[in-house]
Structure formats: structure tokens, C-alpha cells
Amino acid sequence: MIISSNPIEIINQLKAIVGVQNYIEDTSQMDSYLKDARGLFQGLSPLILKPLNSEMVSAIVTLCNEACIGIVPQGGNTGLVGGSVPGKSGLEVVVSLERMNKIIDIDPINYTMTLEAGCILSEVQTAARDVGRMFPLSLAAEGSCQIGGNLSTNAGGMAVLRYGNAKELVLGLEVVLPDGSIMSGLRRLRKDNTGYDLKQLFLGAEGTLGIITKAVLKLFPLSTNKATSLVAMSDLGSTTKLLAKLREFSGDNITAFEYMDRACIDTLIEKTDLEDVFSQKYQHYALVELSSSRQDANLQSLLESVLEAAFVDGIAIDAVIATSETQAAQLWRLRETLTEVLRSLGAFIAFDVSIPVSLVPEFITKATKFCNEFCELGRVFAFGHIGDGNIHYYLFEPEDGDTDNFLAKKSEIKTNINDITAKLDGSFSAEHGVGLVKKQELKYYKSHVEIKLMREIKKTVDPNNIMNPGKVL
Ligand SMILES: Cc1cc2nc3c(=O)[nH]c(=O)nc-3n(C[C@H](O)[C@H](O)[C@H](O)COP(=O)(O)OP(=O)(O)OC[C@H]3O[C@@H](n4cnc5c(N)ncnc54)[C@H](O)[C@@H]3O)c2cc1C
């Protein structure tokens, strides 16, 4: 192919690669590709490309690399750090994987699924279930996020405690590299010690090193036997003690351990049709789920006996165990509705931090002390995947407060909470990534040696800086 230096000709060549039905150039139809999920970032682009296969992706990337045109890989565009939309230059093309959504192979004996990167997460879960297997990654955006996006952000979600992050659910990858070559690593092997594990480079890279086009995912036995409980505790320290006890006595059958504080429950009761599960108000709650593929495992009585022991030790003070799937779904609604409800409360500053599990109570105590002193009447909410040490910590403006005054303090609040996190050996981004939103934090909290190595890898793999330019680094 002859590479033109005329931008209009390059655009025409890119359109020719995918064919008439598979691009958008009318800017009035681009909005959902240019604006991020939170509506915080609005970019510009001359062209949205929707390739049908890896060869088309390779041809697009080869041309863009020769012409030094930036590419923004895009999945379901549900990312929360601004990584999935182009910048404002109007020079970057978006490559949406939405039409590469075929499941290529499901092997129930090998417990693997091979698929294209544009498959929607909920459809992947269903396909696994249809053959009596389970793909355990689960998050609130699962109806629209894609596997390629999940792997590129190393998504977490509700079942990390038992199955790990997205990164831990992958055996093989096919990636189109920034020079257009295709790295074919679609291996279905659980053991493969043949040098550097190159796929790890692209997992969590947020599209800055290449475009993931296919993957081999790990499947698991389908857990249909479940026991769900909401447990109340009087102090924060008891939450992590209860988790440790449950892990020990359940044979590590615990799949979820989600924390919510009293402020979260009060808001849910006030803003939704959900009711308080207990007749009394408690300060701390954990939503607990045990699961197993063994139908003969009596998880309900196992949970009852662990909770009884927790009452005796003074760790738990009240609990309900769901006696039906409907009741379990009702308990889960508390946690699943929470983020959406909180976002209607006004201006806020949100943190997605992780801390060693044993230090989570210390983090919440110190962060809340700081917020109460620094922002009197500010409203604090702490919840999240405490089983993975991942806390979503929100500070909202005071009711009837001055929003501008509150937001003016944002930088100081962020610095203080991130400092508390760092002093407890935590991470400023547990599961949402870096994107555009957390670039400053990366510079400040990651060591110089690590940043230098990241830059060197980027320069080696993508010397023309065409892959998601300006994101992460
Ligand atoms: C309601 C809601 C709840 C959420 N809950 C969680 C949660 O519990 N846990 C969690 O971890 N995240 C959560 N998220 C964030 C988000 O859903 C995840 O980050 C998800 O993995 C992103 O997938 P996506 O397909 O939408 O990717 P996008 O948003 O399209 O892209 C995300 C990043 O990946 C890159 N990318 C996308 N596809 C590819 C590809 N094929 N190759 C290379 N790079 C690619 C993009 O360039 C971008 O940098 C939530 C988001 C919402 C809106």
C-alpha cells in the first residue's frame, strides 16, 4: 500500500479497509463514541472504524503507524478514567471492536473459551452457562462492556476474592501490535514456561501497547449452589475478622464479601424502594456470598455455623440469611443499586483505592477523620469489595453547601486521601485504571524505576506513540 501524506487520502484508505458499512464519518452520529461513561470527557475524531476481523485491524494499524495517526481502541466505552475516548485534537481515529463479537470455541473439558475481543461480558457469561460452565468476571457494566475492554483495564468486580481480576482469567491473547503485526498467542495451556509471559504486557495496558483482538479465557465449574447473607457489625475491625473467619471455615468457598457503611444504607432507604433489612440501625454491614458447584454442599448451614461462632466472638451482632433466590437478589440489590443512587447526591470526590485487607479499617478510620476535619458537614460513604481490600470511598459536598467552594478543595482532598493510602502500602487505583484521570497520581506514587521501565516498554513497542496517545503515561 502506498502511504499518502494527504490526511483526506489516508482517511479514504482507512474507510476502504473496513468497507462502506463499517465506519462512521458523520460527526452527528459519533457522540456515543466520543463521550465517556461519566460524561466528563468529550473528544473529537475524523472517523470511527468498526473492523470485522484481526486482518482489518492489522491493516488499519499499519496505515496509521506509517502516517503517525493516533488510534483509540474502544470496547463498550464504560471505562471510568477517560481512557476510551479520543482527545480534542480531532486527529485520532477510534477503532471500535463491537463487530468482532464471535465466540470461536468453547471447550468444556479444557475449561476454556476462545473468543473475539468485542464480545459483551454478559453474553460471555451466558455462553459459558449454556455448557454448564462459568466465566466468573461480573460487574455492573456487564451488559455493555466488552472482553477486550475488561482485559485492557484488568477489570475487577464482585468475584475477585475467589477467582481473581480479569488478568487472572486469561490463558492466551491475540494482539495487533502498533506496527500492524499480529502477535498470535491464543494458547489454551495452563502451563507454558517458554520465556517472558508477553500477554501480561497488554493486560491492564489500557490500549497503550496494542489492540487485543482475541483471547482464550479460563472457565470454572458452574456454581449453582449459593448462600447469601447480610451481616451487621458494630466496629470496622470486625469486618476483616469476619472475612478471615469465613475464609477459614468455608473451605475458601466465599465468593463475595462486600462492605457498606450506615450512610450507604440510610441513602438507599431514603432514595429507593429498598427497606432496612434489620429492625435496628447498625454502623457496618457485609454482604456475604458462599458458592459451590457441589449440590450436596449445605452452604446455608455452613454459613449459619460460622455466623454463630462470630456472634459468640462478638464479631457479628446481627445477620439475615436469604432463604430463597428472590431474597438473595433483594440483598444484592442493596449493593448493586448503591453507586447509581449515590451519584444523584450532588458534587463528589471519589476514590477507588486498595489497601492490604488487614489495614482497610485503619484506612477508612484515617480517611474519615481527615474528611470530617477538613470538610465539615461533608458526607462520607465507604463501600466496596473489602474482600479484595478495594474500597470505593466517596466524599460529597455538604447538603445545601457551596459546590464551587467544595470543588476548590478537590486537589487538597485527593492528595491527603492518596497519601493515607500510600502510607498504608495501598494503590491509588484498585480497578478502574489510570487513563486520563489518574496520570498525576501515577507520576507521584509509582517509583521512578517503575515509571522509567514503563516508558521504555512503551517506546520499544510503540515508537511512534500511536496507541491511545496521552493515556496512562
Ligand atoms: C456502572 C459501571 C460499573 C462498573 N463497575 C466496575 C467494577 O466493578 N470493576 C471494574 O473493574 N470496573 C468497573 N467499571 C469500569 C468499566 O466497566 C470496566 O473498566 C470495563 O472493563 C471496561 O470495558 P469496556 O469494554 O467498556 O472498555 P472501554 O471503556 O471501551 O475501554 C477501557 C480502556 O480499554 C481500552 N480498550 C478497550 N478495548 C480494547 C481492546 N480490544 N484492545 C486494547 N485496548 C482496549 C480503551 O482504549 C480504554 O483505555 C464500571 C463501569 C460502570 C459504567
PDBQT file of the ligand as one rigid body, heavy atoms in Angstrom, charges set to zero:
ROOT
HETATM    1  C1  LIG A 501     -21.867   1.132  36.089  1.00  0.00    +0.000 C 
HETATM    2  C2  LIG A 501     -20.411   0.760  35.997  1.00  0.00    +0.000 A 
HETATM    3  C3  LIG A 501     -19.897  -0.165  36.903  1.00  0.00    +0.000 A 
HETATM    4  C4  LIG A 501     -18.552  -0.543  36.817  1.00  0.00    +0.000 A 
HETATM    5  N1  LIG A 501     -18.078  -1.447  37.719  1.00  0.00    +0.000 NA
HETATM    6  C5  LIG A 501     -16.799  -1.842  37.635  1.00  0.00    +0.000 A 
HETATM    7  C6  LIG A 501     -16.281  -2.793  38.560  1.00  0.00    +0.000 A 
HETATM    8  O1  LIG A 501     -16.958  -3.264  39.459  1.00  0.00    +0.000 OA
HETATM    9  N2  LIG A 501     -14.999  -3.188  38.400  1.00  0.00    +0.000 N 
HETATM   10  C7  LIG A 501     -14.203  -2.678  37.419  1.00  0.00    +0.000 A 
HETATM   11  O2  LIG A 501     -13.043  -3.065  37.325  1.00  0.00    +0.000 OA
HETATM   12  N3  LIG A 501     -14.647  -1.755  36.552  1.00  0.00    +0.000 NA
HETATM   13  C8  LIG A 501     -15.924  -1.325  36.634  1.00  0.00    +0.000 A 
HETATM   14  N4  LIG A 501     -16.385  -0.387  35.762  1.00  0.00    +0.000 N 
HETATM   15  C9  LIG A 501     -15.489   0.190  34.746  1.00  0.00    +0.000 C 
HETATM   16  C10 LIG A 501     -15.590  -0.485  33.358  1.00  0.00    +0.000 C 
HETATM   17  O3  LIG A 501     -16.822  -1.115  33.177  1.00  0.00    +0.000 OA
HETATM   18  C11 LIG A 501     -14.512  -1.504  33.168  1.00  0.00    +0.000 C 
HETATM   19  O4  LIG A 501     -13.286  -0.837  33.203  1.00  0.00    +0.000 OA
HETATM   20  C12 LIG A 501     -14.593  -2.314  31.870  1.00  0.00    +0.000 C 
HETATM   21  O5  LIG A 501     -13.630  -3.335  31.970  1.00  0.00    +0.000 OA
HETATM   22  C13 LIG A 501     -14.330  -1.514  30.606  1.00  0.00    +0.000 C 
HETATM   23  O6  LIG A 501     -14.691  -2.285  29.463  1.00  0.00    +0.000 OA
HETATM   24  P1  LIG A 501     -15.154  -1.577  28.102  1.00  0.00    +0.000 P 
HETATM   25  O7  LIG A 501     -15.336  -2.620  27.067  1.00  0.00    +0.000 OA
HETATM   26  O8  LIG A 501     -16.294  -0.681  28.330  1.00  0.00    +0.000 OA
HETATM   27  O9  LIG A 501     -13.854  -0.734  27.749  1.00  0.00    +0.000 OA
HETATM   28  P2  LIG A 501     -13.745   0.766  27.267  1.00  0.00    +0.000 P 
HETATM   29  O10 LIG A 501     -14.349   1.676  28.265  1.00  0.00    +0.000 OA
HETATM   30  O11 LIG A 501     -14.215   0.899  25.887  1.00  0.00    +0.000 OA
HETATM   31  O12 LIG A 501     -12.157   0.944  27.298  1.00  0.00    +0.000 OA
HETATM   32  C14 LIG A 501     -11.433   0.942  28.501  1.00  0.00    +0.000 C 
HETATM   33  C15 LIG A 501      -9.929   1.011  28.175  1.00  0.00    +0.000 C 
HETATM   34  O13 LIG A 501      -9.531  -0.171  27.491  1.00  0.00    +0.000 OA
HETATM   35  C16 LIG A 501      -9.040   0.116  26.170  1.00  0.00    +0.000 C 
HETATM   36  N5  LIG A 501      -9.570  -0.923  25.294  1.00  0.00    +0.000 N 
HETATM   37  C17 LIG A 501     -10.865  -1.287  25.102  1.00  0.00    +0.000 A 
HETATM   38  N6  LIG A 501     -10.931  -2.353  24.278  1.00  0.00    +0.000 NA
HETATM   39  C18 LIG A 501      -9.663  -2.667  23.937  1.00  0.00    +0.000 A 
HETATM   40  C19 LIG A 501      -9.066  -3.674  23.110  1.00  0.00    +0.000 A 
HETATM   41  N7  LIG A 501      -9.790  -4.581  22.475  1.00  0.00    +0.000 N 
HETATM   42  N8  LIG A 501      -7.717  -3.682  22.986  1.00  0.00    +0.000 NA
HETATM   43  C20 LIG A 501      -6.945  -2.767  23.629  1.00  0.00    +0.000 A 
HETATM   44  N9  LIG A 501      -7.454  -1.801  24.400  1.00  0.00    +0.000 NA
HETATM   45  C21 LIG A 501      -8.791  -1.760  24.569  1.00  0.00    +0.000 A 
HETATM   46  C22 LIG A 501      -9.544   1.522  25.858  1.00  0.00    +0.000 C 
HETATM   47  O14 LIG A 501      -8.669   2.191  24.964  1.00  0.00    +0.000 OA
HETATM   48  C23 LIG A 501      -9.573   2.163  27.233  1.00  0.00    +0.000 C 
HETATM   49  O15 LIG A 501      -8.298   2.627  27.589  1.00  0.00    +0.000 OA
HETATM   50  C24 LIG A 501     -17.719   0.025  35.818  1.00  0.00    +0.000 A 
HETATM   51  C25 LIG A 501     -18.248   0.950  34.915  1.00  0.00    +0.000 A 
HETATM   52  C26 LIG A 501     -19.576   1.320  35.003  1.00  0.00    +0.000 A 
HETATM   53  C27 LIG A 501     -20.113   2.307  33.998  1.00  0.00    +0.000 C 
ENDROOT
TORSDOF 0
